[in-house]
C-alpha cells in the first residue's frame, strides 16, 4: 500500500496537481466509499470515518455528495 501511495503522489506531482485539489479529491472519494460501506447510513459512516456526524453532513453538502441510502444489489 505504501508503494502504491508513493507512486500516486509521484504522478500527481508530475502532473502539477495542487495540494488542496489532491486532499479534496481524496476526502470526497473516502467519504463516498464509507457511505457505500454503511449503505448510506450517515451516522454509521461518520463512526467508520472517525468524525462527528455533523462534520460528515457538512462535508457531504460542501462536496455535493449524494448522501442518500444506497442499497447493495
Secondary structure, DSSP 8 states (H G I E B T S, - for coil): -HHHHHHHHHHHHHTT--HHHHHHHHHHHHHHHHHHHTTT-HHHHHHHHTS-HHHHHHHHHHTT---S-----
